[in-house]
Amino acid sequence: MDREVLRALLEDLRAGRVDVDTAVGKLRDLPFEDLGFAKVDHHRALRGGAPEAVFCPGKTPAQVVAIVERLAARHPNVLATRAERDIADAVAAAGLPHVYHADAKLLIVRPEPGAGLGLIAVLAAGTADLPVAEEAALVAEALGNHVERVYDCGVAGLHRLLAHYHLLAEANVLVVVAGMEGALPSVVGGLVDRPVIAVPTSIGYGASFGGVAALLAMLNSCASGVSVVNIDNGYGAAHQASQINHLIAKVR
């Protein structure tokens, strides 16, 4: 998008439709825009393939609205993560086109669904893990990937996972979300020859230590090809999965 803006600006400058001072003013905001409380990174999509996402905790609704408004002026599918209802209400009041997924606490501003590249499979061990799994699935879709979901397939009933083996084997990359003892990614990693991104969740009884037990289990996985993101970090897992999936699509 920024390449198109720059090309149009240069054409306007050459044609005399804008003066030098106006062009300099527009160029100043191309890399980032300083709002005082935030520096909005407009070049994130050029460097990383997706616009900057907004992490909502710690920000006021007005601050989130100001940031996503600037980003959405240049990009579709602007993501606001960990967005509570008051954030969604503020975005709605500002008149910004959006969709809010309450379970995943994910806000997508200026949503533009696409056909989706390749295949990312998102697995959740239990129903209690769905908020994190849905964050991962929805973010992956917003980043332009085809996503299939396999939910409530934890190791306590392994037949539920094996029933979807063909889908797992077809996916370019798998995001596997689990709490409790965090065993599911290791099982999946032993079944397929595809990258597995493990996401520990904070679900579990006292000895799970808010997801630390699952995190350590996943870090100590004996299955090859398993990488691990932080506790409850569905967004990070989806972004990594998207990069892998898009690289495979380029090769093909």
Helices and strands as residue ranges (DSSP letters): H 2-14, H 20-28, E 32-34, E 39-41, H 44-48, E 54-55, H 61-72, E 78-81, H 85-93, E 98-101, E 106-109, E 117-124, G 127-129, H 130-142, E 145-151, G 155-157, H 159-162, H 165-170, E 173-178, H 184-189, E 196-200, G 206-211, H 212-219, E 226-228, H 234-251
